[in-house]
């Protein structure tokens, strides 16, 4: 029994008080290796590599160690590669490769690139400013086998082949100069992939909360997946399971930190169905392309342009939630009024993006002044200016580049910008729980710290591992939704949970941050009314065959009306699949029509769009 169970104590600290909650967690007897990652600091095998975060001397600062070959040396919670760490785990499970494999870093350094340090590196809290040089800085330790580490930033060069840029060349908006725009019409770029490395005290300060509250929110809202957040207060770094940032640098990279050289920047948050597939209800792709054009012009004028591409799909609500909100908006008539109100009703907040952390990547590049910021977002600009970076001019997407079907989104965003400008001073003194303005709630500089401690014993957090657990039965091979039973991974009534982890994948971390910032109550479930699919997918024989479907919930789209027994018990459910409709505008398909490879039939394809379900 001792081998099977162990005790876990949770400490939540607020002001002078310390609240302790003790509960029992089941531990499988085969978890010796995994449990070694979260040993208590007093055990002799635990000796984390020293780390002095904020020191701009990398040798004094020390390396970030989140590898698992020597768990006792780890000085960071989590693991490298963000969400891709799961794929690595699966690859190891399938291949039987050495779990302690150490890579050969020969020829992986970025070459002629900004090396720093820049003065602001000491204030960065969401990435490792030395992450692109780690394999060089600690080369001797790596050679002697004393360290097992991974770079958290990589820099390389590439060309972007974008049909709309070639159209801009034909239309005369962009000049093909053979330097910034190659002879083939591609954009020459230096690009950098950046993993999140969070210094928890610094991140908590940005969010205007305490480190203890941030740790507990991250622990709970991710389904308890990172117990070290609670058991190891001595470890201050966290590598969250989120997708990172890619920076595309167009032009003279060496000019980026020089305030006398022209610099254009667009911070663009991922929108897969628009950026990649050209969904006509969003102006995201048009904004991205416009930003690239402005960056090209800055580069051709002797400066540089940056596209900072962050993986925060659907305002960091996640794609499933985003599609459900789309359905609700359409049922409300797809109006400006419904654009934010339906997102708030369904998800509790319309935006979970981590704007407070965005300036770090700019400080990493040594930026002190932006000549042209290609965005009208008050919240993004507010975060950058608050961090000490000046913005000379802001440029928005021209009205003639906004598709008619995306004008509702555009008008709603403009209304929010106006509201925020008007409300910032008038509502400065109001507590966060009383703020009627969504724009005000999104403000970085004026938001107050949350008043309620997440360590309050009355909160639902300790119940995550409740002894009175009563998980709902699940029969994976059943032939109907009700017989199969629902998947319960919500947190509002954790005793019903029958799944490890939580919904929404990487955006669970964003939700945790919203809880820590006071924008969401802990464990808040989605409001599902009016979010059901616009198009129904009928059950298929393979749905009840585990040999055919084992990696998604085939009944995940029928949560609203497919599980009446669970509804009677008051179980909070969340769809794991959402189905909506869209029309896609894709340049290459327009070209295919022109060349006769595709034809316009008015049904699958119109003169301008491909009609699709997503």
N, C-alpha and C positions, 0 to 999 in steps of 0.2 A: 504494500500500500504506500509506503514511503517512496518507493521508486516511481510510483504512478502519479503521485500528487505532490505539489510544492506550494508554498505560500507566497503570495505577492503582496507587498505593502505599497499603497499609493499615498504619496505625500503631496498635498496641495498647499502652497504657502501664499498668503496674502497679508500685506502689512506686517503686523507683529505675530499673527496667529499661525499655527500649523495645524491643519486638519488631517487626520490619518484615517484611512479606510483600509481594513484588511479583509481579504477574501481569498478563496481557494480557486486555483485554476487546475484543470486536468492536464497532465503532461504524459504523452505517450512514452512508453519505455524506450523507444528507438530514437529519442530526440537528443541524445547526448551531444552530438556534434552541433546541432543548432543551438542548444541551450548554452553552449560555450560562448556564444556571441554576446550574451547579456549577463555575464557573471558580475558579481558585486566587486567593487573596487578593492575591498580588503583581501580578496583571495590572491594567493601568491602568483597565480598564472596571469594575472591581469596587470599589465604595465604599459599603459597607452603611451605612444610616442608623444613627447611634449609638444605643445602648440601654444604660441603667443600670438593670437589673432590680432591683426592690426599693425604688427611690426612690419615695416616696409623692407627690412633685410630678410630675404627668403630663408637664409640659413638660421637666423635667430627665430624667425616665425615658425619654421618647421613644416614638414609635409602633411598633406591630408591623407590619412590612411583609412580607407574604408573597404579594403580587401579582406577576404575571409581565410586566407591560408594560415595566418597567425592571429587568431581572434584577440589574444591578449594585447596586441600592439595597436588595435584599432582606436583611433581618436575621433571617430565620426560614427554617427548612427545612420543606418540605411546602407545602401550600396551604390556602386557606380552605374552609369548608363540609364538612370531614371526608370521609365517603364520597361525598357529593354532588358533590365536585369531578369525579368520573368522569362524572356526568350532564352537568355543564357542558361538559366536554371533548367529549362526544358531540353536545351541542346545537350547539357551535361547528363541529364537523366537518360536521354535516348542513346547517346554515343558511348558512354562509359569513359570519356576522356578524363584526364587528371584534373581533379577539382582545384589543385594547387598550381596549375599551369601559370607560368610567368612569361609575359610577352617579351619579344625582342624589339626594342625601340629604335633600332638602327634606321636612320634616314627619316624619322617621323617628326623632327623638329620643324617649325614653320619657316626657317630660313630668314630672309631679310624682312623682318616684321618689327613693329613697335614692341620694345622689350620693357620699357619702364625702368624703375617705378615712377609713377606720377603721384603728386602730393595727395590726391584724393583716395589712393589705394588703401590708406589706413582706415577709411570710413566705409569701405565696401563690406556688405554683409550677406549678399545672396549669390556670390560666385567667388571662386578662388582666383585672384588677379595673377597669381603665378602658375595657374593651372596649365598654361600652354608651354611652360618651361620646366615642369617638374622632373621629366626624365633627364634633363641636362643638369639642373641644379643639384640633384641628388644622385648623379651618375655613379659616384664612387660607392655609395651605400648599396645601390642596385647591383653593381658589379660584384661586391663582396657578399651579396645575398642577405644583407642586413635589413633591407626594406623590400616590401612588395607593394607597389603603389601604381596608380593609373593617372595619366593626365586627364584633367576635367575640361580642357579646352583644346581644340585642334584648329589649325589654320592652314588653308591651302588655296589654290587658285583654280579658276574655272571660267567657262563662258556660258552665258544664258542665251538660249535660242527661244525668243518670244515672238510669236507672229505679229502681235500688235505693235511691237517696236519696229519691225520691218515695215508695217503699214505707216508708222509715224515717219520713217525715213522717206517713203514714197510721197507722203503728204507734205514733206518739208519741215516738220516740227523738230526732227532730230537729224543731225548731220553725221554721215558715215565718214569718220575721220581716220580710220585705220588704227587708232590707238585706243580710244574708249569704246568705239564701235568698230568691230573688225571688218575685214573685207567681205566676210560672209554674212554680215549684218547681225552678229551676236554681240552681246554686252560683255566686256572683259571685266572680271570681278576677282577680288580676293574675298574669301568667305571663311567664316569662323563658326564652329559649332561649340556651344557652351552648355555644360551641365550645371544644374543648380547645386550650390554648396551653401547652405544656410548657417550663419553664425547666429544661433538662437537668441542670445541677448540683443544683438543688433536688429534682427528682424522684429522681435517683440517691441523694441523701441520705435521702429518705423510704423508698426501697427497701433501704437499708443496703447499697449497692453503690457502685462507682465510676462516674464519668461515662463513662470509656473503655469499661467493660464494658457499661454500658447502651447506649451508642452502637453497639457492635459487635453486641449482641444484636438491637437494633431493625433494624439494617442487614441482618443475615443472615436473621432469622426472617421478614422481609417479602420475602425473595427478592432482596435487593439493590436494592430499588426507590428507596432514598434514599441515593445515594452521598455526598451532602454530609454525612451523619452521620460519614463517615470522612474525607473530604477537606477539610472545613471546620470544624476544631475551634474556630475563632474565632467561629462562629455558635452561640449558646447556646440559641436557641429552636427548638422543633419543633412543628409543627401536625400531629399524627398523624392518619392516615386512619381515625378511629373516629367513631362517632356520639356526640353530646354529652349534655348534661343539660338537662332542662326542670324548672323550679321553678314550682309552682303555689302562689301566696300567697293565702290565704283570710282576709279580715278587714282590720284596720288595718295596712297595710304600714309606716307610720311607727313603729309600736310594736315592730317586729322587733328593733332593736338595744337596746331599753330592757329591762334585766334585771328591772325592777320590774313589767313587764307579762307576762301569761300567754303562753307560747309552746309550741306543740305541733309536733313534727316527726316525719315518717316519711320515711326514706330507702328508696325502693322501686326494686329492680332489675327491668328489663323482663323480662316473660315473655309473649310474644305469644300463645301458644296458650291461656294462662289469662286474662291481663288483657283480651284482646280477644274471644277465642272461648269462654272459660269452660270450658276443659279440666278435667275433674273429678278428675284425679290430682294437682293442685297446689292449694295454698291461697293462691296469689299474688293472684288477683282478690279473694278474700274479705279478705285482709290489706290490700289497697289500698283497698277500700271502707270497711273499718273505720277505716283511717287518715284517710280523707276525713271520716268522721263525727266523729272526735275533733277534727280541725282546725276543723270547723264549730262544734263546741261551744266551743272555745277562742276563736274569733272572736266568737261571740255573748256570751262573757263579757268582752268588751272587749279581747282580745288578738289573736293571729294564729296561724294554722296553716299549716305548710309541707309540701307533698309534693315531695320531691326525687326526680325520676324519672330514673334513669340507664339508658342503653342498654347493658346488659351481659347479653344474652340467654343463658340457660342457664348461669348462673354464669360468663359470659364465655367459655364453651367454644364457643359458636356453636350455631345451631339444628340443623344437620346432625349434629354430634357429640352434641348433646342427645337427638335422636330415636334415634340408634344406642344410646346408653346406656339409653334407655327400653326398647328391645327386649331388651337384655342383662339388664336387671333383671327383666323379665317372664319370661324363660326361666329365671331363677334363683328364680322364685316370688314376685317382687315383695315381698321381705322387708326389714325394717329393716336387717339386716346387709348386704344387697346394695346398699342405697341409695348409700352412699359408696364401698364397695369396688369396685363395677363401674365407677363413674366413674373411680376411680384406675387400675383395670386398663386401661380403654380409652384414656383421655386422659393418664394419667400423673399427673394432679392433679385433684381434684374441684372446684376453685374457682380461677378466674383473675381474679376481680373486683379492681379497684384500690381497695380500701377505704382505703389510705393517702392517697389523693388526695381522697376525699369531703369531708373537713372544709373544703377550700378554699372551696366554694360557701357554706358557713355563715359563714366568716370574711368573705367578700365582702359578706354582708348585715349584718356588724357584730355577729354573735351571740356572746355570751359565756356565756350560760346557757340551757339548754333545760329547761323545767318538766316536759314530758311527752314522752318519746321512745317512739314507737309501734313498737316492735320488741323482740324478745328476742334478737337477734343479738349475741353476745358480741364478734364481730369488728368490727361496725359501731360499737358503743358504745366499744370499746377504742380505735379510731382517733380518734373524736371527742374522747374524754376526754384521750387522749395529746396532742392538738393544743392543749389548754388550754381547752376548752369544758366547763362543768359540766353534768351531767345529774342532775336532781333525782329523777325517777321514770321507770321503764320500764313500759310497758303492752303485754301480748301479746294476740294474737287469742284471744277467748273460745272455749273448746272446742266450744260449741254452734254455732259458725260454721264449723267445719272439716268438710267433707264426709267421709262414711265412706270414700270411695275415696281421699281425700287423707291419711288418718291414718298411712299408712306414712311418707310424707314428713315429716309433723309429728313423729312419734315419732323418726325418724332425726335431725332437726334438734335436738330436745330432748336426745337422747343425746349429740350432739356438744357442745352447750352445757355439759352436766354434765361431760363429759370434759375440756373446755377449762378449766373452773373448777378441777377437781381437779389438772390436769397442769401448770398455768402455773408454780407454784413448784417442784414436784418435778423438772421437766425443764429448768429454767432453764439448767443448765450443759451440756446435751448439744449437740453440734454438729448442724447442720441435717440432715446426711446420715444421722444415726442416729435421728432423731425418729420413734417409732412412732405418734404420735398425729396424725391429720389435723387435729384442732382446734388442736394446738400449732403445726403448720406454717402455719396460717392466722393465727396471732397476729401483730399488727402490732408491739407493743411489745417482744416477747421474741425475735423472730427474729434470728438472727445473719447477718452478711454472708457471702456465699458465699466459699469458700476457694480455688476454682479460677479462675484467670484465663481469661477468654474469649479473651485474646490468645495463649494457648498455641499454638505452631505445630503441636502434635499434634492440636488440635481440628479438626473438619471445616469450619470457617468459610472458610479460604482456598480450599477446593475448590469454592466456589460458582461460580467462573468458571474451572474447571479446563481446561487445554489438552487433556487427554485425554478431553474430553466425547464421549459416545456416546449421544446422545438416542435413545430408542426410536422406531421408525417409527410414523407416525400417518396412517391413510388414512380421512379423515373420512366419505367416502361409502360405506364398506364395509357389507355387509349383515349382518354378525355382529360380536359384541364382539371375538372373537379376531382376526378379519381387520382390523378397524378399529384395534385396538391401544389400550392404556390411556393415559389422560392422567396424566403424571407431573409433579407439582409439589411433591413432598416434598423434604426437605433432607438426609435421612440418607445418600443415595447420589446426590449432585447430578449426577454425570456421566450419569445416565439421564434427567434432566429434559428434557421436550419442551414445556414450557409456561412462560410468563413469569408471575411472581407466585407466590403460594402459596395453599393451601387456607384455608378458613374466613373469608375476607373480612376484615372489620374486626377480628375477634378474633385475627388473626395478631399484632397489636400487643400484645394481652394475653398471648399466648403468649410473645412476646419478653420481656415484663416478668417472667413467671414464670421464664424462663431466667436473666435478669439477677439475680433474687432468689435463685436457687439452688434453686427448687422443681422445675425440669425440666432434664434434660440437653439441650444444643443439638441441634436437628433430630430430636427424639424422635418416631417415627411412632406412629400409633394402633394399638392392639391390637384387631383386628377380629373375633375369635372371638365368636360368639353375637350379633353386632350386625346380622345380615342381616334384611331386611324381614319383618315379620309377614305382609304381604300382597304377593304378586308382581304386578308390572305387566309384561304380555307385550309383546315387541317389536312395533312398528307400522311400516308401510311408510315413514312420514315420517321415521323414525329415520335412514335412509340417504340422505335428500335434504337437502343443505346449503341449498337455497333455502327449506326449511321450518323446519329447526332449525339455528341457528348461534349461539345464546346460552346454551345449556346442554348438558351431556353426557347424551344419552339413555341411554347405557349406564352412567351414573355410579352407578346403584344396584346394579350387578352386579359390583362390583370384587372381591368375595371369591372368587367361583367363575367369573368370566367371562373371565379372562386367564391361563390356565395357563402359557403360555410365559414371561410376565413373572414369574410366581411361581417358575418353575424358575431364573430368573436372580437371584432374591433381590431383586427390585425392590419397594420399599415403596410401596404404593398407598393412596389414601384416597378413599372415596366422596365424590362431590359432590352426591349426592342420598340422602336417607334417608326411609324410609316406615315409619310406625308407626300405631297405632290409638288412638282416644280417644273419650270421650263428652263432649259439650259441653252445658253448662248456660247458657242465654242467656235473660235476663229477657224480652226482646222476643218470643222464640218462645213462651215460656210464656203471654204475653199473647195471642199469635196463636191459641193453642189455646183459651184462654178465650173469645175473640171469634169462634171458629168458622172462622178463616181457614186453620188447620191442624188436623189430627186426629192423635190418638195411635193408631199401628198396631202397636206392640210390636216393630217391625222397624227402620224408619228413625227412628221417634220413640217414646220411652216416655213415661210420665207426667211424668218429670222431666228427661229428657235427649234430645239428638240424638246418635245413634250415627254416627260418622264415621271415615274414614281420613285421615291427615294426612301 
